[in-house]
Amino acid sequence: MDEIIAITGIDGAGKTTLAKKLATQLASRGYEVRVIWVKSLHTLAYLIYRLFRWAKGPEYIINPNNVVVEHYTTEYMRKMGRLWALIEYISLLPWLLIVTIEKALGHTVICDRYITDFLATVSLRVGDPLWWRKSLLGRHLLALQSKARVIYLSVPLAVVLERRVDIEYTISELRTLAATYKILSLPNSGKTSLCPLRL
């Protein structure tokens, strides 16, 4: 079964748990399975983030659970806007290539996070929840995602906060992310094989 199965949803939705269980079940049936984590802040974007962190110091916030956490949605990312989105896109390409190669080798690829997660997170970082609708890059990524079987996990924010005490977002950012995921999960967003799952 050379297929891409993308498990997507806000942090704390249960993606990693489901990906592991699904991988175990498919492997027990004789499938060659690869689990790959695909989100954002990879390769070049991560190096640039580390450079800014070294030069300016880390940014911290108090999250909705009153825990002080490092903030990965920084002010300079918002200031860079679409340039930051381009950096993230370039950084994502090697991971998309790995997914493509694994599928071409006949493996079932389970993506623990995928293009929806990338688009939602980058939208938050650039301060524009719908940048992907206005961008050729975003439309290209949605076209790629349409070739995957997508499982969207939807959970209430209260459950997310219970599962992820150290979540690295403000309550406003979490609400924005949840709304962006909901928009991206609609059939007309570009995904043709969406399988919503409420937990």
N, C-alpha and C positions, 0 to 999 in steps of 0.2 A: 504494500500500500504506500506508494510514493506520493505523499500528500503533506500539505502544510496545515497544521491545526493551530490556530492562534487563540490563546486564552487571554482575554483583555478585560480591563476594569480598573477602577481607582485603587490606589495602594491600600492594602488591608482587605481587599475583596475576596481573597483566597486563591489567587492565580497560581502561586507556587505549589500550594498543597494539591490543587487539582491537577496541575501539570505532572507532578510526581506520581500521583495515583494513576493517571491515565497512561503515563509511560510504562509503569509497572504492569498494568493490565495488558497493554498492547504487546509488550515484550514477552509476557507469559503465553501469548498466542502465536509467538514466532516472528513477530515483526521486528525489523531493525529500526530502532527508535533513537532519535537524537533530540535532546532538550536544549534549546538555545534561548538565552535571555536577550531580548531586543527591546530597548527603550530609547533613552537619550543620554546625553553626557558621556558619549563614547569617544575613544581615540583623540582626534584633534580637539574636539570640544572640551574633553576632560583635561587635556594638557593646558589649554587656554584658561580654563577655570582654575587649575592649580597655580598657574602663573599669576593671575589676579589675586588669588588667595594669598600667595606668598608676598606680593607687592602691597596689597591693601589690608591683609588680614581677613579672617573668616567673618561672615555676617551671621548673627544669631537672632533668633526670634523666640518668643514664648508661645508655644503651640496651644491649641484648645484644651489640652490636658494639663496646662500650667507647667510644662516641662521646657527648659531652655534647650534648644536644638540648633544645630548649624543649618543655615538657610541656603538651599541650592538654587533658589530662584532669586538671583541677585539684581541689584539696581543697574549694574552695568549691562546686564543682558537685556533689560528693558530699553536702556538707552541705545544699544546697538540694533534693536528691533529686527528687521528682516535680514540684516547682515548676520546676526546671531542664528537666525533660522537657517540660513545658508551654511554656516559653519556646522550646525547640528546635522544638517542633511548630508554634507560631505562625510561627516564622522559616522553616519549610519550606513553608508554604502558598503563598506567591507563586511558588515554583519548581514546585510541583505544578500551579498554574494555568497557568504557561507551557507545561508539558508537555501539558496538556489542550487549550490553544488551538492549539498546533502540530499536534496530532493532528487536531483539528476542521478545520484548514485543509487536511487531506489529506496531511500530511507524515509520513514515517516518522521517528519520534523514537527515537534511540539514547541511552539514559541511561547515562552513564559513572558508575556508582554509582546506587543508587536506594533504595527504601524499606528493603530488607534492610540495606543499609549504614548507613542512618540509625538504624534500630532497634538494630543491634549497637553502633554507636559511642555512642549515647545511653545504652544499657544500661551500658556501661563507665563513662561519665561520672557516672551517678547511683549507681553501685555496686550495681546490681541487674540481673543478666543476664537475668531474666525479667520485668522491669517491664511489658513490652508485653503479656504474657499477662494481667496483672491490670488492664490499663488500657483504657478505652474508646477512647482515642486510638490505642493500639497496634493494637487490633482493627480500627479504622477504616482505618488505614494498610495493614494486611494485606489488607483487602477491596479497597482501591484497587490494590494490587500484583497481585491475582489477575487483573486485567484486562490485565496486561502479559505478554509472552513473556519469561521470565527465564532468563538463562544464568548459572549459578553456577560460578565458577572456583575450584577447590580445589587448593591447592599446599602442599607441606610447609613448615613454618616455616623450615627451613634455606634453602630457595630464597628465601623472603621476605627473610630477613636478608642474603642475597647480593645480591639486587636492590636492596634499600633499606638501604644502609649507615647512613643517617641517620634510620631509622624512629623515630618519636616515642613508642614504648611500651616498657615493661619486658617482660621475658620472661613474667612472670606475666600481664600485661595482654594480651600476644599470645596466650597460651594461652586466656585467657578469651574473647577475640574469636573465635578459631578455633572454640571450642566453641559460642559463640552463633551464629555463621554456620551451623554444622552443624545446630543445632536449627532455625534459621529456614529451612534448606533442605529440611527434611522435608516431605513432601506434606501432612501434617495441620496445618502451621503456618499455612495460609490461602492458600498459593500453589497455583494449580491448573495452571499452565503452566510448571512448572520444567523446565529442561533442564540437568542437572549436567554439568560438563566438567572432567575432571581434567587438569592440565598437569604 
